[in-house]
Amino acid sequence: MDRNKGAGFVTAMAGGGTSNGNVRVRKVVVVGGGIIGASSAYFLAKRGVEVEVLESNGVACAASGKAGGFLALDWNDEGGNPVGPLSRASFTLHKELAQEFGPSAIGYRLISAVAANIPENARHEASKASYLGSVSKETVIGTTETCAQVHPEKLTKALIRGSSAKVTIAKVIGINRSDSKIASLRIEGGATRPIAHDEAVVFALGPWSNLVSKELGLPTFYGQKALSMVVPTDPPLSPYAAFTNWRGKNPEIYPRADEAYVCGFGESLRMVTEKPDEVVPLESGERQLRAFTKEILGSMGDGVPVRACHLPLTEDGIPVIGSLESNGAENGVLAAGHSCWGILNGPATGKAVSELICDGEISLIPKWAVSSISPARFPSRTRSR
Ligand SMILES: Cc1cc2nc3c(=O)[nH]c(=O)nc-3n(C[C@H](O)[C@H](O)[C@H](O)COP(=O)(O)OP(=O)(O)OC[C@H]3O[C@@H](n4cnc5c(N)ncnc54)[C@H](O)[C@@H]3O)c2cc1C
């Protein structure tokens, strides 16, 4: 049995049947307004589905507004990684989105990438050709054929606008189920959002997915805090991303048209307990990020705030995308745990979610990859109904 097919998810709903006997989902409630929720909203709207987004703080307020936005066609290809086909599909979708929204509106451009070893006490001499100057040994690891970048916050907001979704600022604190379906969402403050027979729910909560994982018998989701700065640059830096080795750490730099995004100094993996607007940098990480930025970009980063956010992670390092039918919520879909590739894989995830809801199965990527990313891959755990 192909447990991810989700045919039951679509057919289980009453009313408004389509010509093939399946039931059309009229409206979807997306919980979480990051890149995954926004992409789901966008591709569902393209299929004619009305979307409402419930977001606790603000669209792109977490990792999706603070990420680097580096995209690579084939960096997830190795070793039969099921994320590979998703990334390839998403890389192409990013190109199409850039045409649709206009490249500069979402900060899309092709770039190359280098691995750079920056020795201790090296003197930095930037040149027009290389902002890393003479301090590093560089190896080209990506070209403009296979690498690109976007501005994650601009893209996430453009996708929400493009979906015409109604965005409601509301913190979902739990779900009520009945007959193996989500009957309503509990909202902080005492309200509930009933889920009608022709509605479905997409959970796109990133590292906050434990909101539903325990109740639905899914493994724990984790977050790994990482820090970033956005430094204005005039003139612009040469357009290549740098993956560096600096004092035993691996900070990264992504130049953009008029600024440079610098990130790194992650903490260890843990369950996320802070609210999205309470994620702050640790002092030691902030000190290191500032020292690195000073060494590479000189005084340009002085006074620029350091931000923190969580990479969303799963137990096995693979995102969870698919129907929650076998978890006792047949009108629910989960899309979370995209680690350091959520911006790259957002559009393909959103398209896959729209296919699952509108067609009953994901056809964007091969079947073996669909089942490898499905929630049904986890052995069933105790779950309350
Ligand atoms: C420093 C850093 C750099 C990165 N760089 C890149 C990169 O270059 N390329 C790349 O592809 N990826 C990158 N990533 C990864 C990428 O940012 C994430 O994988 C992606 O943003 C995850 O998106 P998401 O929508 O799943 O989660 P999030 O962006 O975390 O969104 C989840 C949303 O859910 C909301 N929410 C939480 N709880 C509730 C609730 N109870 N009710 C309602 N709403 C709720 C939150 O407010 C938030 O808006 C980077 C990540 C980090 C940390």
The ligand as an SDF file (V2000), in Angstrom:
LIG
                    3D

 53 58  0  0  0  0  0  0  0  0999 V2000
   20.8960   31.2780    9.7960 C   0  0  0  0  0  0  0  0  0  0  0  0
   20.0990   30.5030    8.7780 C   0  0  0  0  0  0  0  0  0  0  0  0
   20.4230   30.5890    7.4230 C   0  0  0  0  0  0  0  0  0  0  0  0
   19.6990   29.8430    6.4790 C   0  0  0  0  0  0  0  0  0  0  0  0
   20.0300   29.9440    5.1590 N   0  0  0  0  0  0  0  0  0  0  0  0
   19.3490   29.2180    4.2380 C   0  0  0  0  0  0  0  0  0  0  0  0
   19.7080   29.2920    2.8650 C   0  0  0  0  0  0  0  0  0  0  0  0
   20.6440   30.0060    2.4890 O   0  0  0  0  0  0  0  0  0  0  0  0
   19.0090   28.5260    1.9680 N   0  0  0  0  0  0  0  0  0  0  0  0
   17.9820   27.7100    2.3590 C   0  0  0  0  0  0  0  0  0  0  0  0
   17.3990   27.0300    1.5020 O   0  0  0  0  0  0  0  0  0  0  0  0
   17.6050   27.6490    3.6630 N   0  0  0  0  0  0  0  0  0  0  0  0
   18.2690   28.3660    4.6090 C   0  0  0  0  0  0  0  0  0  0  0  0
   17.9370   28.2730    5.9330 N   0  0  0  0  0  0  0  0  0  0  0  0
   16.8470   27.3480    6.3330 C   0  0  0  0  0  0  0  0  0  0  0  0
   15.4790   27.9970    6.2240 C   0  0  0  0  0  0  0  0  0  0  0  0
   15.5200   29.2740    6.7800 O   0  0  0  0  0  0  0  0  0  0  0  0
   14.4240   27.1650    6.9460 C   0  0  0  0  0  0  0  0  0  0  0  0
   14.5180   25.8070    6.5800 O   0  0  0  0  0  0  0  0  0  0  0  0
   13.0280   27.6700    6.5720 C   0  0  0  0  0  0  0  0  0  0  0  0
   12.9430   29.0600    6.7680 O   0  0  0  0  0  0  0  0  0  0  0  0
   11.9590   26.9710    7.3970 C   0  0  0  0  0  0  0  0  0  0  0  0
   10.7220   27.4890    7.0190 O   0  0  0  0  0  0  0  0  0  0  0  0
    9.3860   27.0910    7.7760 P   0  0  0  0  0  0  0  0  0  0  0  0
    8.2910   27.8220    7.1060 O   0  0  0  0  0  0  0  0  0  0  0  0
    9.3070   25.6070    7.8980 O   0  0  0  0  0  0  0  0  0  0  0  0
    9.6120   27.5870    9.2850 O   0  0  0  0  0  0  0  0  0  0  0  0
    9.6480   29.0490    9.9280 P   0  0  0  0  0  0  0  0  0  0  0  0
   10.2570   30.0420    9.0320 O   0  0  0  0  0  0  0  0  0  0  0  0
   10.2410   28.8600   11.2830 O   0  0  0  0  0  0  0  0  0  0  0  0
    8.1080   29.4100   10.0490 O   0  0  0  0  0  0  0  0  0  0  0  0
    7.2550   28.8370   10.9980 C   0  0  0  0  0  0  0  0  0  0  0  0
    6.1800   29.8630   11.2990 C   0  0  0  0  0  0  0  0  0  0  0  0
    5.2280   29.3020   12.2060 O   0  0  0  0  0  0  0  0  0  0  0  0
    4.8220   30.3220   13.0970 C   0  0  0  0  0  0  0  0  0  0  0  0
    4.2880   29.7030   14.3060 N   0  0  0  0  0  0  0  0  0  0  0  0
    4.9810   29.0770   15.2890 C   0  0  0  0  0  0  0  0  0  0  0  0
    4.1500   28.6180   16.2290 N   0  0  0  0  0  0  0  0  0  0  0  0
    2.8910   28.9530   15.8340 C   0  0  0  0  0  0  0  0  0  0  0  0
    1.6070   28.7270   16.3830 C   0  0  0  0  0  0  0  0  0  0  0  0
    1.4620   28.0760   17.5390 N   0  0  0  0  0  0  0  0  0  0  0  0
    0.5150   29.1960   15.7240 N   0  0  0  0  0  0  0  0  0  0  0  0
    0.6610   29.8540   14.5350 C   0  0  0  0  0  0  0  0  0  0  0  0
    1.8690   30.0920   13.9750 N   0  0  0  0  0  0  0  0  0  0  0  0
    2.9690   29.6410   14.6050 C   0  0  0  0  0  0  0  0  0  0  0  0
    6.0980   31.1120   13.3480 C   0  0  0  0  0  0  0  0  0  0  0  0
    5.8190   32.4060   13.8480 O   0  0  0  0  0  0  0  0  0  0  0  0
    6.7370   31.1210   11.9690 C   0  0  0  0  0  0  0  0  0  0  0  0
    6.3580   32.2510   11.2160 O   0  0  0  0  0  0  0  0  0  0  0  0
   18.6270   29.0070    6.8970 C   0  0  0  0  0  0  0  0  0  0  0  0
   18.2870   28.9500    8.2570 C   0  0  0  0  0  0  0  0  0  0  0  0
   19.0160   29.6720    9.1960 C   0  0  0  0  0  0  0  0  0  0  0  0
   18.6340   29.5580   10.6450 C   0  0  0  0  0  0  0  0  0  0  0  0
  1  2  1  0
  2  3  1  0
  2 52  2  0
  3  4  2  0
  4  5  1  0
  4 50  1  0
  5  6  2  0
  6  7  1  0
  6 13  1  0
  7  8  2  0
  7  9  1  0
  9 10  1  0
 10 11  2  0
 10 12  1  0
 12 13  2  0
 13 14  1  0
 14 15  1  0
 14 50  1  0
 15 16  1  0
 16 17  1  0
 16 18  1  0
 18 19  1  0
 18 20  1  0
 20 21  1  0
 20 22  1  0
 22 23  1  0
 23 24  1  0
 24 25  2  0
 24 26  1  0
 24 27  1  0
 27 28  1  0
 28 29  2  0
 28 30  1  0
 28 31  1  0
 31 32  1  0
 32 33  1  0
 33 34  1  0
 33 48  1  0
 34 35  1  0
 35 36  1  0
 35 46  1  0
 36 37  1  0
 36 45  1  0
 37 38  2  0
 38 39  1  0
 39 40  1  0
 39 45  2  0
 40 41  1  0
 40 42  2  0
 42 43  1  0
 43 44  2  0
 44 45  1  0
 46 47  1  0
 46 48  1  0
 48 49  1  0
 50 51  2  0
 51 52  1  0
 52 53  1  0
M  END
$$$$
